[in-house]
Amino acid sequence: MILSWDEYFMGLAHLSRLRSKDPSTQVGAVIVNPKKRIVGIGYNGLPAGCDDKEFPWGREGNFTESKYAYVVHAELNAILNSTVKLDDCSIYVSLFPCNECAKAIIQSGIKEIVYEDDKYAHTDAVKVSKRMLDAAGVSYRKLDFRTDVSVSIQ
């Protein structure tokens, strides 16, 4: 079986998300330049230097007691971990970007988003995200990705 480029890069996003300690939503992202070279990779997690055991991972309750105040999303981590300018790059991400990540994607010069899941399409954050992406000329497309490839990770 030979993987397409889309399958390959989304597969790497899936592999990257396994690094996330988030018990409810693990997201991975891979940034690829026009020559199909990986220039950034990330997953949702706490900022460097923050101990995963000392911060909350829950979704409910007060803002300061939930993960939302602390977690860096996979897309932003991939952008921050990049080694080059991201003009005209594509980002492969397992979950459609929120409005905050959309701002970073637009500002970084990324021109295409390839995503797998849009389960939060009904939320204001994703509606705003799509509005900004459309206005900035960033394209996005859903990849019907099936994990037919069996990978054994020890």
Disulfide bonds with the S-S distance in Angstrom:
none
